[in-house]
């Protein structure tokens, strides 16, 4: 007879771990099934944590943050190899896994390594690494399996010089040149990290634009900074073929006939929900063409009420931060815990070089809503802290309503953007106005002074 749990969570990424711990704190019996031998999911092993660790390692070893003072030739380490990147990564991943295992142990969450497959609406068969199978039953089930990279059939991913976003974290060597296909968040993060390591990067994107959810002025600044350091954009043309040439280089040919030849190619054009092996047809669930599940956005229930889904497997916004909250809400709803309404605004963080972070409405959204508004701009180099740090670029843009004086949106590009954004997030959700930034004192010298500079810039043009 199958062992029965109050809550079975399939996947131990951000949404799965948060849901499991929340349910355990409510006194429920919880089982987490993870396909890898170590818990953590895509976020810990191939996604969020590895990419951000790689970014920090690259910026530190390359001396990127100090070049404003010491010149573009400045390096902390002259020759940077793949082993330099992997040392820090292995230590970070080991720490993350240890912390998560301890959290599960402390909260009485059971874990099982193996691949889950639905037998029916309540029972799940788990195939362990030794190929033995165990069937478990759950009164409530959460699908939190995340995503896998989209791999077109016409691209040879067995070629060691052609990688997807899961494989790039174990890059065998630093190439001298790199083509990145896909100007989504993941593609841009890796493209700019390698550019900071002085790799010659070309970004290929079939659309004419990218980062459409980010304020256009910030995107324009981002493009300017990347072009200034030699990154090439090939926009508006899809990839027709990818092939290895006689000299060993990878040729990426586009639909318009142009081609790019580089030592290595990173393919980041989309991800698929990792649902293909779950046997969803046995429990009455279907996915879209990208393997994603549809849910009630308030409760995260699927069309089968006791089966929930959260995280990247349900699609946009596919952020670790929002996935955690989705998992918590799903667990609370599953066991009848009332929830307050969610805050209206949450921040987006793009860990490119430079960082981008945004919260609230973009200028285009404000205009589309017909709101009478004013913008304020602060350059990070205008702050004393920015000058001390040697910052030459970076900006903060704030948008206010002329009628109510309320903050409508904050958009930041540059050093510390993903940390700075939370001040704007708090003021936005608490319905604060431009006067908060004018009247309050900020530590000096800090990059947060940019809030006061941008607010004063807007205030000078607002009706009084």
Secondary structure, 3 states (H helix, E strand, C coil): CCEEEEEEEECCCHHHHHHHHHHHHCCCCEEEEECCCCCCHHHHHCCHHHHHHHHHHHHHHHCHHHHHHHCCCCCCCCCCCHHHHHHHHHHHHHHHHHHHHHHHHHCCCEEEECEEEECCCCEEEEECCCCCEEEEEEEEEEECCCEEECCCCCCCCCCCCEEECCCHHHCCCCCCEEEEECCCHHHHHHHHHHHHCCCEEEEEECCCCCCCCCCHHHHHHHHHHHHHCCCEEEECCCEEEEEECCCCCEEEEECCCCEEEECEEEECCCEEECCCCCCHHHHCCCCCCCCCCCCCCCCCECCCCCEEECHHHHCCCCCHHHHHHHHHHHHHHHCCCCCCCCCCCCCEEECCCCCEEEEECCHHHHHHCCCCEEEEEEEHHHCHHHHHHCCCCCEEEEEEECCCCEEEEEEEECCCHHHHHHHHHHHHHCCCEHHHHHHCCCCCCCCCHHHHHHHHHHHCCCCC
